[in-house]
Amino acid sequence: MIPSTPTPGLQVRQLTKTYIMPAGPVEVLRGIDLDVQPGEAIAIMGPSGSGKSTFLYILGTLEPPSSGTVLVDGEDPFQRPAQDLAQFRNRHIGFVFQEHYLLPQCTVWENVLVPSLINNISRPDAAVRARQLLEQVGLSHRLHHYPAELSGGERQRVAMARALINKPRLVLADEPTGNLDRQAANTVVSLLLDLVRNHGVILVLATHSLEIARRFARIYELFDGQLHLRDQ
């Protein structure tokens, strides 16, 4: 018998998350199913407190689910020993948050390199890739500048390059345009979509903006703890 090969992409099955609070359990996610293939980008909308960030944190292995499974290219990272989970996260998942979280004492180029240093990637290879990514986001002229010398949109572009330095399978973006004006937000989303498609990774983006969400092939709304596919 020919062994079956893992299904590529992101698979979520019957995912739940319940927090135990003094007043009683709070069920945030209730039986979520989702499939996203490499090169696909989806948007998730929902009001504040609906569980968007919680869902992304679980996909990114920053929080465990209460039940259900998350498979990345057929692997359940939560089955790994605890000491291996951080390594999996750094190697296979890229994050872009509303706050850029750049290191103020490091240059643009150094900030992009940080995840590769943690992952012990060859320094020459990482240096070349960092330059290439910064060129792709239009910041090749800013390599030796510091975050304080950049605009908000430029900082987010650095964060995008940093998220891709380790060639992740999955990129998670949590309100990445929340602090940007409309023009900068559209520029960042355009670049993010281009990067994801060109590098063949999966993008899951949470946003409050319907204008931003409509640029994605699929839009989901998260309410009552469940994902609902929205008509475009």
C-alpha positions as CSV (number, residue, x, y, z in Angstrom):
1,M,0.0,0.0,0.0
2,I,1.3,3.5,-0.9
3,P,1.5,5.6,2.2
4,S,-0.8,8.7,2.1
5,T,1.0,12.0,2.0
6,P,0.0,14.8,4.4
7,T,-2.5,17.3,3.1
8,P,-0.7,20.6,2.5
9,G,-2.1,23.8,3.9
10,L,-4.0,24.7,7.0
11,Q,-6.7,22.4,8.4
12,V,-8.8,23.3,11.4
13,R,-11.3,20.8,12.8
14,Q,-13.9,21.3,15.5
15,L,-11.7,23.9,17.3
16,T,-13.0,25.1,20.6
17,K,-11.6,27.5,23.2
18,T,-13.1,28.0,26.7
19,Y,-11.7,30.2,29.4
20,I,-12.5,29.4,33.0
21,M,-13.5,32.6,34.7
22,P,-14.6,33.3,38.3
23,A,-18.1,33.8,37.1
24,G,-18.0,30.6,35.1
25,P,-16.7,29.3,31.8
26,V,-16.6,31.6,28.8
27,E,-16.8,29.8,25.4
28,V,-15.0,31.9,22.9
29,L,-14.7,29.5,19.9
30,R,-17.2,26.7,19.3
31,G,-16.5,24.0,16.8
32,I,-14.6,25.9,14.1
33,D,-13.7,24.1,10.8
34,L,-11.5,25.8,8.2
35,D,-9.3,24.8,5.2
36,V,-6.8,27.1,3.5
37,Q,-4.4,26.0,0.8
38,P,-0.8,27.3,0.2
39,G,-0.9,30.6,-1.7
40,E,-4.4,31.4,-0.4
41,A,-5.3,34.5,1.7
42,I,-8.4,34.8,3.8
43,A,-9.8,37.6,5.9
44,I,-11.6,37.2,9.2
45,M,-13.9,39.9,10.4
46,G,-15.9,40.3,13.7
47,P,-16.5,42.8,16.4
48,S,-14.1,43.4,19.3
49,G,-14.2,40.5,21.7
50,S,-15.5,38.1,19.1
51,G,-12.4,35.9,19.4
52,K,-10.5,36.9,16.3
53,S,-7.2,37.3,18.1
54,T,-7.8,34.2,20.2
55,F,-8.3,32.2,17.0
56,L,-5.1,33.6,15.4
57,Y,-3.1,32.9,18.7
58,I,-4.2,29.3,18.5
59,L,-3.3,29.0,14.8
60,G,0.1,30.5,15.7
61,T,0.5,28.0,18.6
62,L,0.7,30.9,21.1
63,E,-2.3,29.4,22.9
64,P,-3.6,25.8,23.0
65,P,-7.1,24.9,22.0
66,S,-9.5,23.5,24.5
67,S,-10.4,20.8,22.0
68,G,-10.1,20.1,18.3
69,T,-7.1,20.1,16.0
70,V,-5.0,22.4,14.0
71,L,-2.9,20.9,11.2
72,V,-0.2,22.7,9.3
73,D,0.8,20.7,6.3
74,G,-0.6,17.6,8.0
75,E,1.2,18.1,11.3
76,D,-0.5,18.9,14.6
77,P,2.1,21.2,16.3
78,F,0.4,20.8,19.7
79,Q,1.5,17.1,19.6
80,R,5.1,18.2,19.8
81,P,6.9,18.3,23.1
82,A,6.7,21.7,24.8
83,Q,10.4,22.5,24.2
84,D,9.9,21.9,20.4
85,L,6.8,24.1,20.0
86,A,8.6,27.4,20.1
87,Q,11.0,26.1,17.4
88,F,8.2,25.0,15.2
89,R,6.5,28.4,15.6
90,N,9.7,30.4,14.8
91,R,10.4,28.2,11.8
92,H,7.0,27.7,10.2
93,I,4.8,30.6,11.3
94,G,5.2,34.4,10.6
95,F,3.4,37.1,12.6
96,V,2.3,40.6,11.7
97,F,0.5,42.5,14.5
98,Q,-1.2,45.9,14.8
99,E,1.9,47.0,16.7
100,H,5.1,46.3,14.7
101,Y,7.1,45.3,17.7
102,L,10.4,46.2,16.0
103,L,13.5,46.5,18.2
104,P,14.2,50.2,18.5
105,Q,18.0,49.7,19.0
106,C,18.3,47.6,15.8
107,T,18.4,48.8,12.2
108,V,15.7,47.8,9.7
109,W,18.0,45.1,8.3
110,E,18.9,43.7,11.8
111,N,15.2,43.6,12.8
112,V,14.4,41.5,9.7
113,L,17.3,39.1,10.6
114,V,16.3,38.5,14.2
115,P,14.0,35.4,13.6
116,S,16.7,33.8,11.5
117,L,19.3,34.2,14.3
118,I,16.9,32.4,16.7
119,N,16.5,29.6,14.1
120,N,20.2,29.2,13.4
121,I,19.9,29.9,9.7
122,S,23.2,30.4,7.9
123,R,24.1,34.0,8.4
124,P,25.1,34.7,4.7
125,D,21.9,33.1,3.5
126,A,19.7,35.0,5.9
127,A,21.5,38.3,5.1
128,V,20.8,37.8,1.4
129,R,17.2,36.9,2.0
130,A,16.7,39.9,4.3
131,R,17.9,42.3,1.6
132,Q,15.7,40.6,-1.0
133,L,12.6,40.9,1.2
134,L,13.3,44.5,2.0
135,E,13.7,45.2,-1.7
136,Q,10.4,43.5,-2.3
137,V,8.6,45.8,0.2
138,G,10.3,48.9,-1.2
139,L,12.7,49.5,1.6
140,S,16.1,48.6,0.1
141,H,17.1,52.3,0.7
142,R,16.2,52.0,4.5
143,L,18.4,49.1,5.5
144,H,20.5,51.0,8.0
145,H,17.8,53.3,9.4
146,Y,16.2,52.7,12.8
147,P,12.4,52.2,13.4
148,A,12.1,55.7,14.9
149,E,13.2,57.1,11.5
150,L,10.4,55.3,9.6
151,S,6.7,56.1,9.0
152,G,4.1,53.8,10.4
153,G,3.5,52.2,7.0
154,E,7.2,51.6,6.6
155,R,7.5,50.0,10.0
156,Q,4.7,47.6,9.1
157,R,6.5,46.7,5.8
158,V,9.6,45.9,7.9
159,A,7.4,43.7,10.1
160,M,6.1,41.9,7.0
161,A,9.6,41.2,5.7
162,R,10.6,39.9,9.2
163,A,7.6,37.6,9.2
164,L,8.8,36.0,5.9
165,I,12.5,35.7,6.7
166,N,12.3,32.0,7.8
167,K,10.2,31.0,4.8
168,P,7.1,30.2,6.9
169,R,4.2,28.0,5.8
170,L,1.6,30.2,7.5
171,V,1.5,34.0,8.0
172,L,-0.9,35.4,10.6
173,A,-1.8,39.1,10.5
174,D,-3.8,40.6,13.4
175,E,-5.2,44.0,12.5
176,P,-1.9,44.9,10.7
177,T,-3.4,48.2,9.3
178,G,-5.2,49.3,12.5
179,N,-2.8,52.1,13.2
180,L,-2.4,53.3,9.6
181,D,-4.1,55.9,7.5
182,R,-6.1,54.6,4.5
183,Q,-3.4,55.1,1.9
184,A,-0.7,53.4,4.0
185,A,-3.1,50.6,4.9
186,N,-3.9,49.8,1.3
187,T,-0.2,49.9,0.4
188,V,0.6,47.4,3.2
189,V,-2.2,45.0,2.3
190,S,-1.2,45.1,-1.4
191,L,2.3,44.2,-0.5
192,L,1.3,41.6,1.9
193,L,-1.0,39.9,-0.6
194,D,1.8,40.0,-3.3
195,L,4.3,38.6,-0.9
196,V,2.1,35.7,0.2
197,R,1.2,34.8,-3.4
198,N,4.8,35.0,-4.6
199,H,6.1,32.9,-1.7
200,G,3.3,30.4,-1.8
201,V,2.4,30.7,1.9
202,I,-1.0,30.9,3.6
203,L,-2.3,34.2,5.0
204,V,-5.0,34.6,7.6
205,L,-5.7,38.2,8.3
206,A,-8.0,39.6,11.0
207,T,-9.5,43.0,10.3
208,H,-12.3,45.4,11.3
209,S,-12.2,47.0,7.8
210,L,-14.7,45.7,5.2
211,E,-12.7,47.7,2.6
212,I,-9.6,45.7,3.4
213,A,-11.5,42.4,3.7
214,R,-13.0,42.8,0.3
215,R,-9.5,42.5,-1.3
216,F,-9.4,38.8,-0.2
217,A,-10.9,35.9,-2.1
218,R,-12.7,34.7,1.0
219,I,-14.1,36.6,3.9
220,Y,-15.3,35.0,7.1
221,E,-17.2,36.6,10.0
222,L,-16.6,35.3,13.5
223,F,-19.6,35.6,15.8
224,D,-21.2,33.4,18.4
225,G,-17.9,31.5,18.5
226,Q,-18.2,30.3,14.9
227,L,-16.9,31.2,11.5
228,H,-19.4,32.1,8.8
229,L,-18.5,32.6,5.2
230,R,-19.6,36.0,4.0
231,D,-21.0,36.8,0.6
232,Q,-18.7,39.3,-1.2
